């Protein structure tokens, strides 16, 4: 009996001990539950200090924030940078392993390779890795380590070789540095050489194992009989690009590049193919959110490759070498840089908005980026003061009076209400508008060529023909579509007329429900969804833009697919959009502004339409509405927004 009593007491002790351990771990288990959204602990481990590191982190923060993850609410983030020191990197990763964070971000190949050796269970999401398979993360993009996923980057040798041969046919021999001790650099050397040979180009490679060897390698290369330098990207170049540029400029050689230029420096390359590191970080953050919030295993998530390369060109510098870029390249280029002299005197510029919206913010960003590309900087040779009425007409009237009193040299305006208010009071200062639907129909001129003498700009009409065509690709049997509109906003009424004409051409019925305030959007959307429509094709206006999240919620519930004309609304939940590239529109209006500043009258500059539109899709959002994304769109779309989480 004593034996049984001892066994019984021992068993009881184990039960009690187990209960204590379970209770003590309860908070941890709760925290790990993806649906709970409690505080997550993350670690960022970077291989080097470089501009791309900041871009990656900015993209990661934005992606996490869009997924509902912020340091203010539910994240704790520890950041580490090895500074290119492998022993320090290994120490950092051992420390991270001991801390057991919920997820680890790593950037660059050495950090991923070390993480693979040290981190076996913690989810790892990589960024800025050229070839994760070569780095040992898996067999291919879908068959890889269970705890690893991420977004890689590439040097687009194919595009660069094509552009060089098409635009600089006299160039036959290129020089490039590489790092023999870096596996990705060695692989890039092989890929670049093979690609170049297909285009009739020869690449001579010059080794440099570390930063101290760079000056001699650059000198050796620039003293060799080459026609130009075309520098591929690797980790050594990420931190040593300034040394290379200095040598190339001194040797006066044409220069082509795959590396981001250091902040605050001029673009010395004639053609630069950039990786969008912000987008790389953003996409990686969305993958991380799937792991944290949905409980997915990284092993289930394929590696992602970049979908496009950003092309920057410098035609002015190219012409110094007798190289003239063709019109095709100028159209392909995202950024066209020209060297301009500073303004003769400081130019005072006002930027006036009626509402805060992504399209207006993008226009402002585009203006400032274009000015910076051309060597003009705020508080340098121009003053840039921004005003926003936040949707209030009384506030807008006060802003107009203030702007008129300050006697600016030039005024930018966004949306129709702002432009009309400014033009009614200001006749002697150039007003350049953007995001204005139907400027002629709304009284800014009798035609695009004949208009008020101090006004010109770029319209913001939605491309309804392309929008309905996109909708039909998802819903070829659609017969009736709906939209909300603001009867008190002339731009909204003009856009509605455009959509009506498009629907008539496509033999579609259109149901339009009016809204008179943001607060009415919810009820109006509910009413519209009861009208036996196949989908909603929503035009942007001052009420539906701020109320769009309500539209997403209701249409999801009622299973009425929602299409739109603004990229950010696809990010918010819409199926797809034909969207104007408003950053590009900002660049274009900035070019018009430069003409005006140099003395050209707005009266001699016709109104323009948005020059670039893009197809934006979100396959996961389509699934939420019970739709399948057509296969052709995965190839033809300009932007594929990843799964919202």
N, C-alpha and C positions, 0 to 999 in steps of 0.2 A: 504493500500500500504506500509506503514511503517513496518507493521508486515512482509510482504513478503520480503521487503528489508533486514530486520534483518535476516530472515531465509536464504536469498540468501547470505548475507555477512558471516553468520556463516558457511554455507555449503562451501563457497569459502575458509574460514579459515581452515576448516578441510582438504580440498583437498591439500592446500599448506603445512599444517603441515604433512600430510601423505607423501607428496612427499619428504619433508625434511628428515623425518625419514627413508624412503626407501633409499634415497641417502646416508645418514649417515651410513646405515647398509650394503651398497653395497660391501664394502671390505670384511666384515665378511662373507657375503653370497658367495662371490667369493672364499674365502679361504676354505669354507666347501665343495665346489664342488670337488668330488674326482678326476675328470678327469683333474683338473687344476694343481695338484701337488704343490700348494703353501705351505707356512710354516705351519706345524702342531705343536700344543703344546701338549706334553705328560707329564705325571707324573708317577714316579715310587714310590710305597709305599711298603716298606719291614717291616715285623714284627720284625725281629731280625738281629743282626750283626753275620754273620757266613760265612764260606768259600763258602757255597752253594749260598749265595747272589751274590758273585762275579762271580761265574760260570753262574748263571742265567742271570746276566746283560751282560756278554760276549756273551752268546748265543743270547740274545735279540738284541744286537748291530749288531751281524753278520747277523741275520735274517732280520732286518730292512735294513741293507746295501745292502744285496742281492736283496731286493725288491725295491731298489732305494731310500731309506730314510736314510739320514745322518744328523748329527748336522751341518756339514759344509755347507749343501745345503738347506735342507727343514725341519729341526726339531729343536724344542726348548724343552729341557727336564729338568724338575725339579725333583730332587731325594730326598726322605725322608726315614728315618729309625726310627722305634719306639723303637728299642732296647729292645723289650719284655715288654714295658710299655703300658698297655691298655688305660690309660687315655691320654697318649701322642699320641697313635695311633688314638684315636677318634678326638683329636684336629687337627692332621695332615689331616685327611679326611675331616673335616669341612672346613679347609683352602683350600684344593684341590677343594672341591665343590664350594666354593666362586670364585675360579679362573676359573672354567669352561673350563678345558682342552679338547682337542679333544678326548683323550683316556687316560685311567688309567690302568697301570699294577700294580697288587698286587701279593705278594708272601706270601705263608703259609696261613693256615686256618683262624687264627684270623683276618688277614688283609682282607680276602675275606668276612668273616662274618660281620665285621664292615662296609666294603664298601657296602654290601647289605643293611644295615640299613640306611646308609647316602646318598649313590649315587643312584639315581633313573633313571636318564636320560643319564648321561655320559656313553659311552661304557667302560666296565670293562673287562680286559683280565687277568685271574689268572694264576699263575705258582706255582709249589711246593705245591699243595693242594692234600691231599690224597683222599678225598671223597667229591667232590663239592655238591653232592646231600645231604649227611649228614650235610654239612655245611649250607644248606638251599638255594642253588642256583637253584634248580629245582627238578622235579620229576624223571628224568633220563637224559641220555646224550643228548637226542634230544629234550626233552620238559623241557625248563628252562626259567629263567628270560630273558626278551627281551633285556636287556642291558648287559648281562653277557655271556662270553664264556671263554675258556681257556684250558690248558693242565695239567692234574693231574699226580700224581706220586703214586706208590704203593710199599709196602713191599712185595716182592715175597716169601711169606711163603711156598708155594707149592714147589718151587725149592730148598729152603734152607733145608726143612725137607727131601726132597728126597736125596740131596747130603750128608747130615749128616748120614742118615741110610745106604746109599750105601757105604760110605767111612769110617765111624766111628761107626760100629754096636754096640760097647760096650757102647756107650753113650745113656742113656735112659732118664735122667732127666736134663732139661735145666733151667737156671735162667734168668730172664729178668726184667728190671725196667719198670715202666709205670707211667704216670702222671694222677691221678684221676680227676683233674680239666680240662683235655683237652679231648674233645669229640672224637677226632681222635685216641688218645692214648688208650682210653677205647675201641673203636671199634677194634683197632688193637689187643688189649689183647684178645678180644673174637675170632677174626679171627685166630690169632696165635694158641690159645688153641685148637680150633676145627680142624685146619689143622694138628697140631702136633699129636693129638689123632688118626687120620687116619693112621699115620705112626708109631704108637706104642710109641710115645714120650709123656712125661709129661713136662709141663712148669709151674714153680713156679714163681709168679709175686710179685715184691716188689715195694711199692709205694714211690714216691717222687714228691711233689707238686711244688718244685722250686729248684734253684741251691743250696741254703743253706741246703736243706734236702738230697742232693745227697750223700755226704760222708757217712752218717749213713746208707742210703739205700744200698749203695755199700758194706759196711762192713757187714751188715746183710745178704745180698745175698751170699757173698763169704764165710761166716762162716756157711752156711747151707749145708746140704748134697746133693749137686748137682754135676753132672758129668761135666758140661760145662756151660758157659754163652753164650747166643745167644741174642744179644740186638736188639730189633726192633727199628725202627726210629720214632721220634716224635719231636716236637719243643723244648722240654726240652733237648733232646739228641743232637740236632743240636749245642747247645752252651755248653753243659756239658759233651761231650763225653770224653774229656781228663781226667776228674775225674774218670769216669768209667774205662778207660783203665789202669790208674795208679793202681787202686785197683785190677783189674783182674791180671795184671802182678805180683803184689806183692803176690797174693794168688796162683800164678802158676797154673791157670786153663785154659783149652782149651777155646778159645774164637772165636765166630762166630758173624758176624756183618752185619747190614744193613745201617750203617752210614758212610759217607765219613770221612776218617781220617784227622786230622788237617794237614795243609801244613807243609812240612819239617820234618814230623815224620815218624818213621818206621811203617810198617804194622804189628801190633801185632796179628791180627785175622788170623785164619787158612783159613777161607773162608769168603770172603766179597762180598755181592751182592749190587752193586752200582746202584743208579739211575743216569742216564746221565743228570745232571742238565743243562749242556751247551745245549744239544739237546732239553731239556724241554723248555728252554728260546727261543731257535731258532724257535721251532715249534709255540710257543705262538706269536712270532714276525710275523710269516707268517699269523696267524689269524688276528692279528692287522692290517697288511697291507691290508687284504681283506676289513676290515672295513674302513680304511682311504682312500684307493685308488680306491676301487670298490663300496664303498657306501653300503656294506652289513650291515644288522642288526646283532648284535651278537646273537640275538635269532634264526637266521637262521643257525648258525654254531654250529654243535655238539661239545660237550666236547670231548677231545682227551685223550686216555690212552697211556702209553708208550708201544712200540711194543716189546722191549726186555730188559733183565736185563744184566748188565755187571758183569761177574763173575771174581773175582780176587782170586788167591789162593797162599798160602805160604807153599810149600811142605817141606822145610827145617825145619820150625818151627813145622809143623804137626808131623814130624818124632820124634821130642823130646818127644811127648806125645804118641808115638807108633802108630800113625795114618799114613797110607800109601795111598795116593790118587791113584785111578785107572786111567788107560789110557783114559777112556771115559771122566772123569772130566778134565784131562789135555788138551784134545782136545776142550772141551767146554769153558775152561777158556780163557778170553780175555787177562788177565795179569797173568803171572806166576812169582812170586817173589822168589828169592833165596838170601840168605845172603852171600855175598862174601867179602873177605878182600880187602882193597884198593890195587891198583897196587903197586908193590914193588918200582917202581920209576915212575915219571910223564911220561905218554905216550903222544907223540906228533902225532896228527892225522890230516890229511887233508881230506876235503870233496870237490870233484870237480864235477861241473855240466857243461854241454854244454849249456843248455837252462833253463829258468825258466818255470816250469810247475807244476800243482797240484800234479802229481804223484811223481816227484822228491822232492818236498817240503814235501810230506807225508813220503817218505823214510827217509829223514833227521830227521823229527819229531819222527819217530819210533825208530831210532837209539838212539837218545838222551833220549827218554822215557825209553827204555830198559836199558841203562846204569844207569839211575837214579834209576830204580827199584832194580838194583843189587848193589846200594851203590856207584856208580862211578859218579863223577860230574866234569864238565869242570871247569878249574882253581882250581880244587881240586887235583885229581890224574891223570887227563889228560888235554891236551890242544887240542881244537877243532877249526880249522881254515877253513873257507868255501870260495870257489872260484866259480865264475860263468862267463862263456864266453859269455852269452847272445846271443848264436847262431852265433858267429863270429869265424871262424876258426883261423884267425890270433891271436885273443885274446886268444883262447884256446892254441895255440902253446906257447905264452908267459907265460901262467899259468903253463904249463907243465915244462918249464924251471925253473920257480920259485920254483915249488914243488920239482923238482929234486935237486936244489941247497940247499934247506932247510933240506934235509935229514930227512924226517918224519919217524916215526916208522911204520906207517900204513897209507894207502890211501884208502878212499872210492871213488867210481866213479859211476855216473849215466849215462845211455844210452851208446850206442855203440861208438859213435864218441869220447867221453871222454876216454873210456876204451882203445880204439885202440891207441889214441894219447899218453896216459900215458905208455902203455905197450911197445910202440916202443922206448921209451927213458929210461925207468926205469926198471931195471932187478933185483935189489937187495933189493927192498922194497915191502912188501906184498900189492897187489892191490885187493880190494874186490869190485866187480861190482854189480849193480842192474839195473833193467829196461833195460836189453840188450836183444833184440830179436835175437834168434838163435846164441848163442855164438860160437857153433861149426861151423856152416855154415859160420860164419864171421871171422874164423881164430884164435879164442882164444884157440882152442884145437882140437884134432882129435876125441875126444868123451867127454862125461860129466865126465868120470873118468880119462881120460888122457889129460892133458892140460899143459900150460906153468907153470913152477915151482913156480912162485911168484904170480900167478893169480888164484882166484876162485870167486864164487859169485852165484847170483840168477838171472835167466833169466827173461825177461819181455815179453815173447811171449803172444800174445792175445789168449784167449781160443775161437778160431773160431768155433769149433764144438758146444760149448754151446751157443755162440752168435747167430749162425744161427738157432739153436733149439728155442731160445727165440723169434727170429724174426718170425719163423713159427707159434708160438702160437698166435701171433697177426694177421698174414697173412698166413693162411694155404694154400691158393690158389696161393701164390707167385710162379712165374716161373723165374723171372730175377731180380737180385739185382746188385747194383753198389757200387763202392768205388773209392776214390781218392788215389793216391800213389805218393811217391817221388822217381823217378828212380835213383836219385843220392845218395840215402841213403840206404845202404845195409840192414839195419834193416827193412826199409819199404818194400823193395823188398822181403825179407824173409817172412815177415808177409803176403804179397800178395800171395806168393806161398802156405802158409798155408790155406788162405781163398779159393784159387782156388781148393785145394784138398778137402776142406770141401764142397764146392759147387758141386763138381763132385760127391761126395758120396751122396749128397742130391738131385741130379738131378736138380740143379739150374744152370742157365746161369749167368755168372759174367761179368759185364762191368766195366773195370778199366780205369780211365782217369788220365794221369800224371799231376803233378804240379811241377814247378821248383822254386817257391818262394811263400811266403805268399800272395803276391799281386795277384797271379794267382788263388787263391782258389775260389774267387767269380765267375769268368768266367768259371772255370772248373766245379764248382757245377752246374751252369746254364746249361752248355753243358751236363753234366751227367743226369740231370733231363729231358732232351729232348730225351733220348735214349730208351724210352719205358720200363723203369724199374719199378718194383713194390715197391722198397724201397732202401735205402742206408744203408749199414752196414759199418760204417767208422772205419778203422784202424787208430790208433794214429801214427803220425810221426811229425817231426820238423816243418812242414808247416801247417798241418791240425789242430794241437793243438792250435796255436795262431790264426788261421783263422776260428775256429769253429763257432763263433758267426755269421759270414757271411753265413756259411752253414745252420744254423738254419733259418736265415731270408729268404733265397732263397727257401729252401725246404718247409717252411711253406706256402710261397706264391704259390708255384707250387704243393702243396699237395702231396709231395713225403715223406713218413715217414722216419725218420732218427734214426738209431740205432747206438750204439757206444760201447766202451770198457773202458770208464773212468767215474767214478761217477760224477765228476764235470760237465761233458758234459750233463748229464741228468738234472742237476740243471740248465744248460744254455738253455735247450729247447729240447733235444732229447727225444724220446719216452721211451727208456729203455736201459740197458747195462748189460753185463756180465763183471764185473770189478774186477781187482785184488785188494786185500786189501793191498795197498802200505805201510800203517803204519805198518801192520803186517810184510810186507817184510823187512821194516827197522829193526823191532825187530829181525827177523831171521838173517839178515846179522850182526847185533850187536852180536848175540850169536856166530856166526862164528868168528867175530873179537876177542872175548874173548878167544876162543880156540887158535887163532894165537898169541895173546899177551902172552898167557901162554906157548908158545913154539911150538905149532903144525905148521907144514909147510903147506902152501896153496896147495902144490903139493899133499898132502894126503887127501884133502877135495874135493870131487866131486862137479861139478856144480849142482845146484838144480833148480827146477821150483818153481813158486809161490805156496805156500802151501794152501793158502785160496783165493777163489774167491767168489763173491757174486752177486746175482741178484738184480738189482736196477731198480725200475720203477717209472714213474710219470704219474698217470692217467690223470691229466689235460692236460699235453703235448700230450698224446695220442688223446684226444678229439680234440686238435688243428689240428691234422692231419686227423681227421675223423675216428679215430680208437676207438674201445671199448677194454678196458683192460680185458682180460680173468679173470673170477672169481677166478680161481685156483691161479693166481699170487698174489692176495690179501692175500692169506694164506701162499704161499710158498716163496714169495720174502723176501730177507734179509733186504731190505730197501725200504720204500715207501716214495718218496720225495713228499711233499705236493705241492699244486697248486702254480705255479709261478705267481707273481704279479708284 
